[in-house]
Every structure is written in structure tokens, then in C-alpha cells.
């Protein structure tokens, strides 16, 4: 497993931890107070430090395939976050318009940003792991060299 895959697994674990902490805290304190549990998402920022490159190694950091996978997974994450922003903006609109309310509480607005960030990192991580597993050369991968000879 390379560095990017390890970081992707850490991102998924940290998001899962933050969501579980939110659900537990929301059941105890209410959802407004429980949004502080999303601060645990900041632990994902330590992934580049934990999985840093070791000095003195002669291992290739990334090749063309790695760059393509990173590009595709980043694009998937960005487009998923864009979709999440659209959904998070329209859900309060539909909920409050049926209740004849003309305003949205300010407490709801940071949740749009939180949802977009979490969707970006989770979608990027899942896409990265799927693309690496598809191209891993394992038993499910086809042997291209035997087809060309």
C-alpha cells in the first residue's frame, strides 16, 4: 500500500469517527452543540505528517499511473463536493418553504461547508482506493503482456 492509499484510509477513518461522535453527542446535547464534534475532522490534517516520505529512500514517489489516479480521484471529490453544496442548499429551501418560513437559521450555514468538505475527502479517498485496487495487478487484473505476444 502506498502513501496515498494510507492517507485515504486515514481520511475515511477520521470522517467515520467524526460522524459517530456527532451522532452520540447529538443524542445527548442536541445537534447544535454536537457540531463541535466535527473538529475531530482536523485529525485528517496529520495524515501527511504521519505518512511522510522517509529520507534517503531510492523508491520512486509517483509515476504516471499514480498521477492519473490522483487527478481522477481529486476530480471525483471536487464534483461530489459541488453536488453536496447544491443538495445542502436546496434541502433547507424545500424544508423551510413548506413551513412558510422566509429565512434560514445561521446555524445551518456552516453545515453546508462541513458537508462539502467531508464529501470531498471521502469521495476522493474512495475513488483513489477503487482505482488503485482496479489497477493493482492482482488476481482480478488482466495480463496485458500475454495479450500482446
C-alpha positions as CSV (number, residue, x, y, z in Angstrom):
1,X,0.0,0.0,0.0
2,X,1.5,3.3,-1.0
3,X,1.4,6.6,0.8
4,X,-1.7,8.0,-0.9
5,X,-3.7,4.8,0.0
6,X,-2.7,5.0,3.6
7,X,-3.8,8.7,3.7
8,X,-7.1,7.8,2.1
9,X,-7.8,5.1,4.7
10,X,-7.0,7.6,7.4
11,X,-9.3,10.2,5.9
12,X,-12.2,7.7,5.8
13,X,-11.5,6.6,9.4
14,X,-11.4,10.2,10.7
15,X,-14.6,11.1,8.9
16,X,-16.3,8.0,10.3
17,X,-15.0,8.9,13.8
18,X,-16.4,12.5,13.5
19,X,-19.8,11.3,12.3
20,X,-20.1,8.7,15.1
21,X,-19.0,11.4,17.6
22,X,-21.7,13.7,16.2
23,X,-24.4,11.1,16.4
24,X,-23.5,10.3,20.0
25,X,-23.2,13.9,21.0
26,X,-26.4,14.9,19.2
27,X,-28.3,12.3,21.1
28,X,-27.0,13.7,24.4
29,X,-26.7,17.5,23.8
30,X,-28.7,18.3,20.7
31,X,-27.4,18.8,17.2
32,X,-26.3,22.4,17.6
33,X,-23.9,21.6,20.4
34,X,-22.9,18.4,18.7
35,X,-21.5,20.1,15.6
36,X,-18.3,20.7,17.7
37,X,-17.5,17.1,17.2
38,X,-16.7,17.8,13.6
39,X,-13.5,19.3,15.0
40,X,-12.2,15.7,15.1
41,X,-12.1,16.0,11.3
42,X,-9.0,18.2,11.8
43,X,-7.1,15.0,12.7
44,X,-7.0,14.3,8.9
45,X,-4.5,17.1,8.6
46,X,-1.9,14.9,10.4
47,X,-2.0,12.3,7.6
48,X,0.8,13.9,5.5
49,X,3.0,14.1,8.6
50,X,2.2,10.5,9.7
51,X,2.7,9.1,6.3
52,X,5.6,11.4,5.2
53,X,8.4,10.3,2.8
54,X,11.3,8.7,4.5
55,X,14.6,10.5,3.7
56,X,17.3,8.5,1.9
57,X,15.0,6.2,0.2
58,X,15.5,5.4,-3.5
59,X,11.9,4.5,-4.0
60,X,10.0,6.3,-6.8
61,X,7.5,8.7,-5.2
62,X,4.9,8.6,-8.0
63,X,4.7,7.5,-11.6
64,X,2.4,8.5,-14.4
65,X,-0.3,6.0,-13.3
66,X,-0.2,7.5,-9.8
67,X,-0.6,11.0,-11.2
68,X,-3.6,9.9,-13.3
69,X,-5.3,8.2,-10.4
70,X,-4.7,11.2,-8.1
71,X,-6.1,13.5,-10.8
72,X,-9.2,11.4,-11.3
73,X,-9.8,10.9,-7.6
74,X,-9.4,14.7,-7.0
75,X,-11.9,15.5,-9.8
76,X,-14.4,13.0,-8.4
77,X,-14.0,14.5,-4.9
78,X,-14.5,18.1,-6.2
79,X,-17.5,17.2,-8.3
80,X,-19.0,15.3,-5.4
81,X,-18.4,18.3,-3.1
82,X,-20.1,20.5,-5.7
83,X,-23.1,18.2,-5.7
84,X,-23.2,18.2,-1.9
85,X,-23.2,22.0,-1.8
86,X,-26.2,22.0,-4.2
87,X,-28.1,19.4,-2.1
88,X,-27.3,21.1,1.2
89,X,-28.5,24.5,-0.2
90,X,-31.7,23.1,-1.6
91,X,-32.8,20.9,1.3
92,X,-33.3,23.8,3.7
93,X,-35.1,25.7,0.9
94,X,-37.6,22.9,0.5
95,X,-38.0,22.3,4.2
96,X,-38.5,25.9,5.2
97,X,-40.6,26.9,2.2
98,X,-43.2,24.3,3.1
99,X,-43.3,25.7,6.6
100,X,-43.9,29.2,5.2
101,X,-40.6,30.4,6.7
102,X,-38.7,33.1,4.8
103,X,-35.3,32.7,6.5
104,X,-32.8,30.0,7.2
105,X,-31.1,29.9,10.6
106,X,-27.5,30.9,10.6
107,X,-26.7,27.6,12.4
108,X,-27.4,25.7,9.2
109,X,-25.0,27.5,7.0
110,X,-21.7,26.1,8.5
111,X,-23.2,22.6,8.0
112,X,-23.1,23.2,4.2
113,X,-19.3,23.8,4.4
114,X,-18.8,20.8,6.7
115,X,-20.8,18.5,4.4
116,X,-18.9,19.7,1.3
117,X,-15.5,19.1,3.0
118,X,-16.4,15.7,4.2
119,X,-17.9,14.6,0.9
120,X,-14.8,15.9,-0.9
121,X,-12.4,13.9,1.2
122,X,-14.5,10.8,1.4
123,X,-15.3,10.7,-2.3
124,X,-11.6,11.4,-3.2
125,X,-10.5,8.7,-0.9
126,X,-12.9,6.1,-2.0
127,X,-12.2,6.8,-5.7
128,X,-8.5,6.6,-5.1
129,X,-8.8,3.3,-3.3
130,X,-11.1,1.9,-6.0
131,X,-8.8,3.0,-8.8
132,X,-5.7,1.6,-7.1
133,X,-7.4,-1.7,-6.5
134,X,-8.6,-1.9,-10.1
135,X,-5.0,-1.3,-11.3
136,X,-3.2,-3.3,-8.7
137,X,-2.1,-6.2,-10.9
138,X,-3.8,-8.6,-8.5
139,X,-5.6,-11.8,-9.5
140,X,-8.5,-9.8,-11.0
141,X,-6.4,-7.7,-13.2
142,X,-5.8,-8.8,-16.8
143,X,-2.3,-9.6,-18.0
144,X,-1.7,-7.2,-20.8
145,X,1.7,-8.6,-21.8
146,X,0.2,-12.0,-22.6
147,X,-2.3,-10.4,-25.0
148,X,0.2,-8.5,-27.0
149,X,2.6,-11.5,-27.7
